[in-house]
Amino acid sequence: MATEIDPIHQFEIKNLVSLGSPGGVDLAFTNSAAFMFGIVALVFFFLTSATSSRALVPGRFQSVAELAYEFVASTVRSTAGTEGMKFFPLVFSLFIFVFTANMLGMVPFSFTVTSHLIVTAALAVVVIGTVILYGFIRHGTHFLHLFVPSGVPAFLLPFMVLIELISFLSRPISLSLRLFANMLAGHIAMKVFAGFIVMMIAGGAAGVAGAILPLSMVVALTALEFLVCFLQAYVFTVLTCIYLNDALHPGH
């Protein structure tokens, strides 16, 4: 019973297949890795099957795929401009992965990979790494103008450069923490109130009547969490586009 009510137990990473210990480091194929492979496979098969017919009058699955495409494309254009469409494959992949991972985590007894900081941090590093790499390839040292605001008096310039540098370095931290914290907190809250229901029902008839309140909270939190799943994927996508726009136009 304690394991079932424990709100942290749902985030436990379990080794499924041991991969040995090269260099003294234990490697294993975990449940987290299995779900990430599953998410990629699910997205791949859905998109390929939905777009295979390329019908003039799209069916349900093709309509969903086209809607997702247009939604991400409009987000990229409105945030990073038409030139930002060169990053569309990256942005679309990030959005569809995060969205699918969030939604899959809402299925009972599944695993929410985006509730682990190592996963969200890896995604954030990919984004910031792309910004830095493309920025220097495209603009050379001119990319460093991103940290030099225009029109700033000379005596304030060192402080402004330091502030801009700290702000840039904090981007992957905030990008990863925002997604991780929201998914973690939401699932913990649902688990806690679900645990209240179990404990009250175990208390007899009076407890069953009292369980109506936490049950109502679980229903409300579940609806809210579905909304959060989409919003966090959207926010992650918008911030990615904003950061990529800095790689395209590093001048202030």
Backbone as a ProteinNet text record, in pm:
[ID]
protein_1_A
[PRIMARY]
MATEIDPIHQFEIKNLVSLGSPGGVDLAFTNSAAFMFGIVALVFFFLTSATSSRALVPGRFQSVAELAYEFVASTVRSTAGTEGMKFFPLVFSLFIFVFTANMLGMVPFSFTVTSHLIVTAALAVVVIGTVILYGFIRHGTHFLHLFVPSGVPAFLLPFMVLIELISFLSRPISLSLRLFANMLAGHIAMKVFAGFIVMMIAGGAAGVAGAILPLSMVVALTALEFLVCFLQAYVFTVLTCIYLNDALHPGH
[TERTIARY]
82.8	0	86.3	194.3	281.1	341.9	378.7	438.1	337	208.5	107.1	75	78.2	42.5	162	282.1	402.4	400.8	394.8	384.3	513.3	625.2	753.3	783	716.4	744.6	721.7	627.6	594.7	708.2	805.7	916.7	1043	1033.4	1151	1199	1328.9	1389.6	1437	1392.6	1424.3	1506.2	1605.4	1686.7	1610.5	1596.5	1529.2	1627.9	1734.9	1837.5	1974.1	2059.1	2193.7	2281.1	2359.1	2447.9	2594.4	2619.2	2756.3	2806.6	2935.3	2997.9	3129.4	3127.7	3252.7	3314.4	3442.2	3509.8	3456.4	3391.6	3337.7	3206.2	3147.7	3020	2908.5	2810.7	2699.2	2606.8	2590.6	2500.7	2383.8	2265.4	2146.4	2041.6	1959.7	1843.8	1729	1682.9	1587.6	1445.5	1352.3	1213.6	1199.1	1280.3	1277.9	1321.3	1429.6	1476.8	1374.1	1311.1	1210.3	1093.2	1049.2	938.3	979.1	1104.1	1149.1	1155.9	1205	1202.9	1058.8	972	831.5	766	799.9	744.7	788.3	917.4	969.2	902.1	887.6	823	676.6	607.5	466.2	448.4	530.3	522	555	659.8	701.8	591.4	534	430.8	302.6	270.3	150.7	166.8	280.9	300.6	315.7	385.6	402.6	270.1	192.5	63.4	-36.9	-29	-124.3	-98.8	26.5	61.5	92.7	78.8	115	22.4	-106	-201	-195.7	-166.5	-161.3	-287.7	-399.7	-528.8	-561.8	-629.2	-671.8	-773.4	-861.1	-954.4	-902.5	-834.2	-767	-863.6	-820.5	-896.7	-865.3	-909.1	-891.4	-744.9	-670.6	-530.5	-448.6	-476.5	-404	-436.9	-560.8	-599.8	-524.9	-510.5	-437.3	-290.3	-231.1	-91	-71	-161.7	-150.9	-173.5	-265.1	-290.4	-166.5	-100.3	21.7	130.7	142.8	242.7	218.1	94.6	62.5	75.8	41.6	51.6	196.5	286.5	427.7	486	448.9	501.1	461.2	336.7	292.1	362.7	391.9	466.1	607.7	671.7	807.6	808	714.8	710.8	682.9	591.3	554.4	662.6	748.4	850.5	987.9	1026.5	1160.6	1157.5	1040.3	1030.3	1037.8	1022.1	1027	1161.7	1267.6	1401.2	1414.9	1334.8	1340.6	1288.4	1222	1167.8	1277.3	1401	1509.8	1530.8	1480	1488.7	1360.1	1265.9	1136.6	1148.9	1233.3	1242.8	1281.6	1375.3	1416.1	1302.3	1239.3	1133.2	1014.1	976.1	862.9	892.6	1016	1054.5	1047.9	1096.8	1092.4	949.1	865.9	726.5	652.9	663.9	586.5	637.9	769.6	823.9	776.3	789.2	749.6	599.5	521.5	375.2	333.6	390.4	355.7	401	521.1	571	482	438.5	350.3	216.8	157.3	27.1	36	142.2	158.3	173.5	233.4	248.1	116.8	10.1	-121.6	-192.3	-142.2	-201.7	-166.7	-264.8	-236.3	-128.8	-38.9	69.8	177	173.9	279.7	391.6	481	598.1	612.2	632.7	644.8	792.8	848.4	992.8	1027.5	932.9	959.8	955.8	925.5	930.8	1070.1	1165.4	1302.9	1391.9	1465.6	1547	1653.1	1706	1810.6	1758	1629.8	1569.4	1545	1481.9	1452.9	1581.6	1683.2	1811.5	1878.4	1868.2	1926.9	1860.1	1727.5	1656.5	1698.4	1713.8	1755.4	1896.5	1985.2	2123	2125.4	2038.7	2029.5	1990.5	1893.3	1847.3	1957.7	2016.7	2119.3	2244.3	2278.5	2392.8	2372.1	2249.5	2217.7	2229.5	2182	2190.6	2336.6	2420.7	2561.3	2633.1	2613.4	2682.5	2642.2	2510.7	2465.8	2504.5	2497.5	2532.8	2674.9	2768.6	2909.1	2934.6	2868.4	2886.8	2831.7	2716.5	2650.4	2713	2744.8	2786.2	2930.6	2997.8	3134.7	3136	3235.5	3246.5	3136.9	3069.8	2958.9	2846.8	2842.7	2742.2	2756.6	2879.2	2902.6	2833	2785.7	2709.5	2578.9	2540.9	2422.1	2434.6	2558.9	2583.1	2618.3	2613.9	2652.1	2532.5	2452.5	2337.3	2382.6	2307.6	2342.4	2292.6	2363	2321.9	2348.7	2432.3	2463.8	2590.4	2592.2	2714.2	2832.3	2951.3	3071.3	3094.5	3066	3094.7	2996.9	2881.7	2786.2	2800.6	2876	2884.9	2934	3041.5	3086.1	2977.9	2901.4	2796.2	2683.6	2649.1	2543.5	2584.6	2711	2761	2755.1	2793.4	2788.4	2644.8	2550.7	2410.2	2357.3	2391.5	2346.4	2405.8	2530.7	2596	2531.3	2505.2	2438.9	2299.1	2228.2	2094.6	2097.9	2198.2	2208.9	2240.2	2331.4	2369.7	2257.5	2166.7	2054.7	1942.1	1948.5	1841	1822.2	1927.8	1904.4	1855.3	1895.3	1849.7	1699.8	1657.2	1514.7	1430.7	1482.3	1408.4	1383.8	1485.2	1471.3	1393.1	1418.6	1350.9	1201.3	1161.3	1019.2	938	984.2	912.6	916.9	1034.2	1051.2	964.8	969.7	898.7	747.8	696.4	551.9	499.6	571	525	539.7	647.9	670	563.3	540.5	446.5	304	264.3	129	102.1	195.9	177	182.5	266.4	270.7	138.8	84.1	-42.6	-154.3	-161.5	-265.7	-248.4	-124.2	-97.5	-133.1	-103.9	-132.5	-283	-361.4	-506.6	-566.1	-509.4	-554.1	-525.2	-411.9	-379.7	-477.8	-525	-626.4	-754.2	-791	-912.3	-900.2	-786.5	-764.1	-770.3	-703	-699.9	-837.9	-916.9	-1049.9	-1145.3	-1137	-1224	-1194.1	-1066.9	-1028.3	-1083.8	-1131.2	-1182.7	-1328.4	-1395.2	-1534.6	-1631.2	-1759.7	-1866.4	-1845.5	-1805	-1780.7	-1666.7	-1566.9	-1453.5	-1492	-1583.2	-1629.3	-1697.9	-1780.5	-1848	-1746.4	-1645	-1543.9	-1450.7	-1445.8	-1356.7	-1406	-1529.9	-1584.6	-1501.8	-1455.5	-1378.5	-1245.1	-1160.4	-1036	-1060.2	-1170.8	-1203	-1232.1	-1304.4	-1332.3	-1203.2	-1111.4	-983.5	-902.7	-906.8	-833.9	-889.4	-1021.8	-1084.5	-1044.2	-1049.8	-1013.6	-865	-779.4	-636	-602.1	-675.2	-650.2	-680.5	-794	-828.7	-725.1	-683.3	-582.3	-449.3	-414	-285.8	-281.8	-394.3	-400.1	-371.9	-427.5	-401	-255.1	-198.6	-58.7	32.8	-4.3	75.9	93.1	-17.5	-9.6	63.8	30.7	90.8	241.7	288.9	432.7	505.1	443.5	502	504.6	398	389.8	491.5	500.8	596.6	739.8	769.2	901.8	932	831.5	848.4	868.5	788.2	799.4	935.7	979.7	1109.5	1223	1208.5	1307.7	1316.3	1201.7	1199.5	1261.1	1234.3	1291.8	1443.3	1493.3	1638.2	1701.6	1634.4	1686	1685.1	1590.4	1586.9	1711.4	1764.6	1888.4	2007.6	2003.4	2109.3	2098.3	1975.5	1954.1	1985.3	1949.8	1967.4	2029.9	2161.2	2226.8	2238.3	2216.2	2228.9	2110.2	2135.3	2025.9	1963.6
-119.9	0	124.9	123.2	241.5	273.4	167.6	189.7	250.2	204.7	253.1	399.7	443.5	580.1	674.1	622.9	704.3	783	918.3	996.8	1001.2	961.6	965.3	834.1	728	595.7	590.1	671.2	669.3	721.9	791.1	846.8	761.1	647.6	562.8	504.6	517.9	460.4	319.8	224.4	83	27.3	-51.8	-117.6	-236.4	-239.9	-350.4	-452.5	-403.4	-492	-434.4	-513.1	-467.3	-468.6	-362.5	-350.2	-359.5	-410.3	-426.9	-306.3	-310.4	-200.9	-160.1	-101.9	-57.8	58.1	45.1	150.3	169.1	66.6	77.8	151.7	186.9	258.4	160.8	147.4	55.6	113.2	39.9	80.2	-15.3	39.7	-44.5	23.1	-59.2	-10.4	0.9	122.9	148.9	165.8	174.5	200.1	337.6	432.9	565.7	558.8	487.5	470.7	396.4	296.2	219.6	307.7	395.2	484.3	586.7	635	730.2	664.8	541.4	467.4	446.3	415.2	395.5	521.3	635.5	762.9	792.4	773.1	796.4	702.1	575.7	478.6	514.7	556	592.5	711.1	813.4	932.5	897.1	816.6	778.8	704.3	604.7	525.2	605.8	694.9	776.7	871.8	943.2	1040.6	974.6	862.1	794.3	736.3	678.3	622.9	732.5	844.6	953.4	1026.5	1031	1106.7	1017.4	888.4	797.9	812.3	835.4	844.8	980.7	1086.8	1223.5	1256.8	1226.2	1245.9	1393.5	1428.5	1566.7	1607.3	1513.6	1533.1	1447.7	1509.7	1431	1360.8	1243.4	1172.2	1226.8	1155.8	1205.7	1214.7	1106.3	1104.9	1204.7	1214.2	1310.3	1453.3	1476.9	1610.9	1647.8	1551.9	1576.5	1606.3	1527.8	1548.5	1685.1	1723.2	1852.7	1967	1946.5	2048.2	2070.6	1960.8	1972.1	2044	2009.8	2074.2	2224.7	2262.7	2404.6	2480.8	2414.7	2480.2	2515.2	2419.2	2444.1	2541.7	2527.6	2616	2761.1	2784.4	2921.1	2976.8	2889.7	2932.9	2974.8	2897.8	2931.2	3062.4	3079.3	3201	3324.8	3313.6	3430.1	3468.1	3372.9	3397.9	3424.4	3345.3	3356.7	3403.9	3431.7	3478.9	3364.4	3400	3299.3	3228.9	3303.1	3244.2	3134.2	3143.5	3043.5	2907.7	2899.8	2771.8	2670.4	2715.7	2620.5	2532	2578.9	2500.2	2422.4	2425.6	2360.8	2213.1	2134.1	1991.7	1973.4	2055.7	2046.7	2087.9	2201	2251.7	2157	2105.9	2013.4	1885.2	1835.1	1712.6	1732.7	1847.2	1875.8	1887.1	1959.7	1978	1845.2	1767.4	1642.9	1542	1543.3	1451.7	1490.8	1619.4	1664.7	1647.5	1683.4	1671	1525.9	1436.9	1294.5	1236.9	1274.5	1225.8	1272.6	1399.1	1452.3	1379.4	1360.1	1295.5	1147.5	1081.8	940.4	923.2	1022.6	1016.4	1024	1065.9	1072.9	937.8	842.5	709.3	637.3	577.4	507.7	401.1	395.8	298.1	318.8	432.9	462.6	539.5	597.4	665.5	800	906.5	1041.2	1077.8	1064.8	1088.8	1236.3	1326.5	1469.7	1514.9	1424.2	1458.2	1433.7	1396.9	1375.5	1485.6	1549.5	1664.3	1628.6	1507	1468.2	1469.3	1435.1	1433.3	1575.4	1657.5	1794.9	1875.2	1846.9	1916.5	1878.4	1751.7	1708	1779.9	1794.7	1866.5	2013	2074	2214.6	2233.6	2139.5	2147.3	2138.2	2055	2045.8	2180.6	2247.4	2377.2	2481.8	2496.9	2599.6	2566.2	2437.6	2397.8	2433.8	2415.2	2453.3	2603.5	2680.8	2827.2	2872.4	2819	2859.4	2814.7	2689.9	2636.2	2710.9	2725.9	2795.4	2942.8	3003.2	3144.5	3172.4	3089.6	3111.2	3072	2966.4	2926.7	3034.6	3089.3	3187.6	3326.5	3368.4	3506.8	3522.2	3414.3	3424.9	3495.4	3578.7	3651	3755.6	3791	3886.4	3833	3700.7	3640.6	3690.8	3730.6	3781	3914.3	3978.5	4103	4077.7	3950.5	3914.5	3959.5	3967.5	4004.6	4152.4	4227.5	4369.8	4454.1	4502.8	4586.3	4716.3	4760	4884.9	5004.4	5115.7	5239.7	5246.4	5158.6	5158.1	5239.3	5330.4	5407.1	5314.9	5361.5	5277.8	5229.6	5313.7	5273.9	5166.9	5154.6	5051.3	4923.6	4932.4	4820.2	4690.7	4692.8	4567.1	4500.6	4581.8	4525.6	4466.9	4536.4	4488.1	4359.1	4352.4	4230.8	4113.8	4139	4034.2	3987.6	4082.6	4048.3	3967	4009.8	3937.1	3797.3	3783.7	3652.7	3559.5	3611.9	3531	3491.4	3586.3	3557.6	3447.5	3450.4	3348.8	3212	3209	3082.4	3023	3108.4	3058.2	3000.8	3021.8	2974	2823.1	2744.1	2599.2	2553.9	2626.9	2591.2	2615.6	2736.3	2768.4	2684.4	2657.7	2579.3	2437.5	2378.4	2241.3	2235.8	2329.8	2327.9	2353.3	2440.8	2474.2	2349.8	2277.7	2157.5	2049.4	2025.3	1922.5	1949	2073.4	2105.9	2097.7	2144.7	2141.6	1999.3	1914.5	1776.4	1700.7	1725.1	1658.2	1698.5	1829.3	1878.8	1831.9	1834.7	1793.7	1648	1560.6	1418.4	1387	1459.3	1438.8	1479.8	1594.2	1641.6	1541.3	1488	1388.7	1262.9	1220.2	1098.9	1119.4	1238.2	1266.7	1261.5	1329.2	1328.9	1191	1115.7	978.4	893.6	919.9	849.4	880.1	1006.4	1043.1	961.8	941.2	864.5	722.9	659.9	522.4	514.6	608	605.2	629.3	719.7	748.2	631.3	569.1	454.5	340.4	326.8	222.7	250.1	374.7	410	376.1	317.8	277.6	369	362.6	435.6	586.4	634.6	779.1	823.3	737.4	770.8	774.1	685	683	814.7	865.2	993.3	1107.5	1100.2	1205.5	1201.2	1086.9	1072.4	1147.5	1198.5	1271.2	1395.8	1465.1	1587.8	1561.6	1469.4	1443.2	1384.4	1309.1	1256.4	1370.7	1470.9	1587.7	1660.9	1667.8	1732.6	1655.7	1522.9	1441	1463.2	1468.8	1491.5	1628.5	1730.7	1865.8	1874.4	1812	1814.5	1739	1631.5	1556.2	1640.1	1710.6	1799.4	1910.7	1966.9	2073.1	2020.9	1899.6	1842.7	1814.8	1776.3	1759.4	1892.4	1999.6	2132.2	2170.2	2139.7	2169.6	2091.6	1968.5	1887.1	1957.7	2012.8	2085.6	2217.9	2292.6	2424.4	2415.8	2316.7	2304.2	2268	2185.5	2155.4	2280.8	2359.5	2483.9	2586.5	2604.1	2699.9	2659.4	2531	2482.6	2514.7	2499.8	2527.7	2676.3	2760.4	2905.4	2956.4	2912.5	2955.4	2907	2786.2	2735.6	2825.9	2868	2957.1	3092.8	3143.7	3272.6	3263.6	3155.8	3138.9	3118.8	3045.7	3025.7	3157	3243	3374.5	3456	3438.2	3505.8	3456.2	3329.1	3276	3333.5	3362.4	3420.4	3568.5	3635.3	3782.8	3817.3	3805.4	3825.1	3970.6	4064.3	4205.8	4252	4344.5	4399.1	4518.5
0	0	0	78	85.5	-48.9	-124.1	-255.7	-351.7	-340	-431.1	-406.7	-280.5	-247.6	-260.9	-254.4	-264.7	-395.8	-390.8	-514.4	-596.2	-536.9	-607.2	-677.5	-636.8	-692.1	-843.5	-893.7	-1035.9	-1123.9	-1065	-1142	-1134	-1067.9	-1049	-1181.7	-1206.1	-1326	-1293.1	-1373.6	-1349	-1465	-1431.3	-1533	-1590.8	-1721.8	-1788.7	-1842.7	-1904.1	-1960.2	-1925.9	-1863.2	-1829.8	-1955.4	-1972.2	-2088	-2047.7	-1928.4	-1882.9	-1805.4	-1773.7	-1696.4	-1759.7	-1879.8	-1941.2	-1863.9	-1830.9	-1756	-1616	-1561.8	-1426.2	-1416.9	-1532.3	-1534	-1570.6	-1482.8	-1508.5	-1615.8	-1722.5	-1830.5	-1837	-1864.8	-1872.7	-1960	-2021.5	-2095.9	-1997	-1971.7	-1864.6	-1918.6	-1824.4	-1863.4	-1927.9	-1884.4	-1946.2	-2092.4	-2118.9	-2256.2	-2340.4	-2281.6	-2355	-2396.2	-2306.3	-2339	-2444.5	-2439.1	-2541.2	-2678.2	-2684.5	-2810.7	-2857.1	-2762	-2796	-2849.4	-2790.8	-2836.4	-2979.7	-3006.7	-3142.1	-3241.8	-3204.6	-3293.2	-3316.9	-3210.4	-3221.4	-3315	-3297.4	-3382.5	-3527.1	-3545.4	-3680.5	-3754.4	-3691	-3757.4	-3779	-3685.4	-3703.5	-3822.2	-3826.6	-3933.8	-4070.1	-4075.3	-4203.9	-4254.8	-4164.5	-4206.4	-4238.8	-4165	-4187.4	-4318.6	-4361.6	-4482.4	-4602.2	-4587.6	-4697.1	-4817.6	-4793.4	-4905.1	-4973.3	-4895	-4947.5	-5025.8	-4965.4	-5031.3	-5044.1	-5153.1	-5174	-5068.2	-5034.1	-4923	-4807.4	-4711.2	-4606.9	-4514.3	-4467.6	-4366.4	-4228.5	-4125.2	-3988.5	-3950.1	-3972.4	-3932.8	-4013.9	-4143.1	-4225.3	-4183.3	-4144.9	-4098.2	-3970.8	-3880	-3755.5	-3785.2	-3875.6	-3911.3	-3976.9	-4066.9	-4133	-4034.9	-3940.7	-3838.6	-3752.5	-3713.9	-3634.3	-3714	-3841.6	-3927.7	-3936.3	-3966.2	-3982.1	-3850.8	-3741.2	-3610.2	-3577.8	-3596.1	-3568.1	-3669.5	-3796.4	-3900.3	-3874	-3835.3	-3805.7	-3683.4	-3585.8	-3466.9	-3504.3	-3591.2	-3634.6	-3711.1	-3804.8	-3887.1	-3803.2	-3708.7	-3627.5	-3527.4	-3492.4	-3390.4	-3450.6	-3550.7	-3609.1	-3754	-3807.2	-3944.1	-4044.3	-4171.4	-4277.3	-4281.3	-4252	-4252.5	-4147.6	-4042.9	-3937.6	-3979.5	-4096.3	-4142.3	-4172.6	-4187.6	-4208.3	-4084.8	-3970.1	-3846.6	-3819.6	-3913.8	-3890.9	-3853	-3921	-3881.1	-3735.4	-3686.5	-3546.4	-3454.7	-3484.3	-3397.3	-3395.8	-3512.5	-3519.4	-3442	-3456.3	-3385.3	-3234.4	-3186.9	-3043.4	-2993.4	-3068.9	-3025.8	-3019.9	-3126.4	-3131.8	-3029.9	-3000.8	-2900.4	-2761.3	-2727.3	-2593.6	-2574.1	-2675.1	-2664.5	-2646.4	-2727.5	-2716.7	-2583.1	-2538.1	-2409	-2294.9	-2300.9	-2196.7	-2194.2	-2312.3	-2321.1	-2283.4	-2325.3	-2291	-2140.2	-2074.7	-1930	-1854.5	-1923.5	-1859.9	-1860.8	-1935.8	-1939.7	-1808.8	-1741.4	-1614.8	-1630.8	-1532.7	-1524.6	-1632	-1700.4	-1797.4	-1727.8	-1806.3	-1751	-1820.9	-1744.3	-1800	-1811.1	-1930	-1945.7	-1927.2	-1956.2	-1941.4	-1795.8	-1704.2	-1562.2	-1505	-1591.5	-1549.2	-1605.5	-1517.5	-1555.6	-1659.5	-1654.7	-1748.6	-1891.9	-1908.7	-2042.6	-2091.7	-2009.7	-2050.9	-2068.3	-1985.8	-2000.1	-2131.2	-2171	-2298	-2415.1	-2409.4	-2514.9	-2518.6	-2401	-2394.2	-2447.2	-2418.6	-2468.4	-2620.3	-2677.4	-2824.1	-2882.9	-2819.8	-2869	-2860.4	-2742.4	-2723.1	-2804.1	-2813.4	-2895.1	-3041.2	-3090.9	-3229.3	-3247.8	-3150.7	-3158.2	-3167.2	-3078.7	-3076.5	-3203	-3242.3	-3359.4	-3486.1	-3507.1	-3627.3	-3623	-3503.8	-3491.5	-3535.7	-3492.6	-3530.4	-3675.9	-3724.4	-3864.5	-3958.2	-3924.8	-4010.9	-3998.9	-3877	-3854.9	-3809.2	-3776.8	-3725.9	-3591.6	-3571.7	-3444.6	-3427.8	-3537.5	-3527.9	-3438	-3420.9	-3334.2	-3190.8	-3152.9	-3017.4	-2993	-3099.1	-3081.7	-3008.5	-3000.3	-2923.6	-2778.4	-2730.4	-2590.9	-2574.3	-2683.5	-2678.7	-2721.9	-2629.2	-2666.1	-2730.9	-2830	-2897.6	-2817.9	-2831.4	-2766.6	-2618.7	-2566.6	-2423.1	-2399.3	-2300.5	-2271.2	-2241.6	-2274.3	-2262.6	-2119.7	-2020.5	-1882.7	-1832	-1898.7	-1860.6	-1942.7	-2050	-2142.3	-2077.1	-1995.4	-1932.2	-1847.9	-1775.9	-1691.7	-1777.4	-1887	-1974	-2045	-2085.8	-2149.6	-2051.9	-1927.1	-1825.6	-1802.5	-1796	-1775.5	-1893.4	-2014.5	-2134.4	-2138.9	-2097.4	-2097.6	-1996.6	-1877	-1774.5	-1820.5	-1884	-1934.6	-2039.8	-2127.4	-2232.3	-2172.1	-2075.7	-2014.1	-1929.1	-1883.8	-1801.7	-1887.1	-2017.7	-2104.9	-2099.6	-2115.5	-2108.4	-1971.6	-1866.1	-1731.8	-1717.5	-1756.8	-1745	-1840.4	-1960.4	-2058.8	-2008	-1947.1	-1897.6	-1767	-1676.8	-1546.8	-1559.4	-1651.6	-1666.2	-1703.4	-1803.8	-1847.4	-1740.4	-1685.5	-1582.9	-1460.2	-1410	-1286.2	-1302.2	-1415.4	-1436.5	-1447.1	-1520.4	-1533.9	-1402	-1330.8	-1202.6	-1101	-1088.6	-988.1	-1016.5	-1143.1	-1177.4	-1145.1	-1177.3	-1151.7	-1001.7	-929.2	-784	-721.1	-763.8	-707.4	-733.1	-854.9	-885.2	-800.9	-784.2	-705.8	-558.5	-505.3	-364.7	-338.9	-424.2	-404.2	-430	-524.3	-545.8	-422.9	-357	-233.6	-121.9	-116.8	-17.8	-38.1	-164.7	-194.4	-140.1	-165.7	-119.9	32.3	99.6	246.2	306.5	245.8	299.3	278.5	161.7	135.5	232.8	268.8	364.4	503.3	527.5	658.8	681	583.2	601	527.6	568.6	499.7	506.9	625.3	638.5	548.4	536.4	450.6	304.2	264.4	125	90.9	183.5	161.3	155.8	241.8	243.6	124.2	55.8	-59.2	-181.5	-173.2	-288.8	-319	-213	-234.2	-304	-254	-327.2	-465.9	-482.8	-615.4	-712.1	-662.9	-746.6	-783.1	-686.7	-713	-816.5	-809.8	-906.8	-1047	-1058.8	-1189.8	-1243.8	-1156.8	-1199.9	-1236.2	-1154.2	-1181	-1309	-1336.6	-1459.1	-1582.1	-1577.9	-1689.8	-1704.1	-1591	-1594.3	-1646.2	-1608.2	-1648.3	-1798.5	-1856.2	-2002	-2071.3	-2016.4	-2071.1	-2055	-1937.5	-1911.1	-2006	-2037	-2129.3	-2263.1	-2314.3	-2440.8	-2424.9	-2320.7	-2301.3	-2283.2	-2210.6	-2189	-2318.7	-2401.2	-2532.1	-2618.4	-2611.2	-2689.3	-2640.6	-2508.7	-2452.7	-2488	-2478.8	-2514.9	-2661.5	-2746.8	-2889.6	-2915.4	-2851.8	-2871.2	-2824.3	-2707.2	-2656.8	-2747.4	-2800.8	-2895.3	-3017.8	-3069.7	-3185.8	-3153.3	-3034.3	-2993.5	-2985.7	-2929.5	-2918.4	-3055.8	-3143	-3278.6	-3357.1	-3326.7	-3391.6	-3357.3	-3237.8	-3199.7	-3282.3	-3322.1	-3407.6	-3548.5	-3590.7	-3724	-3726.7	-3618.5	-3611.3	-3476.2	-3466.3	-3336.1	-3293.2	-3381.3	-3344.9	-3263.5	-3172.2	-3090.3	-3163.7
[MASK]
++++++++++++++++++++++++++++++++++++++++++++++++++++++++++++++++++++++++++++++++++++++++++++++++++++++++++++++++++++++++++++++++++++++++++++++++++++++++++++++++++++++++++++++++++++++++++++++++++++++++++++++++++++++++++++++++++++++++++++++++++++++++++++

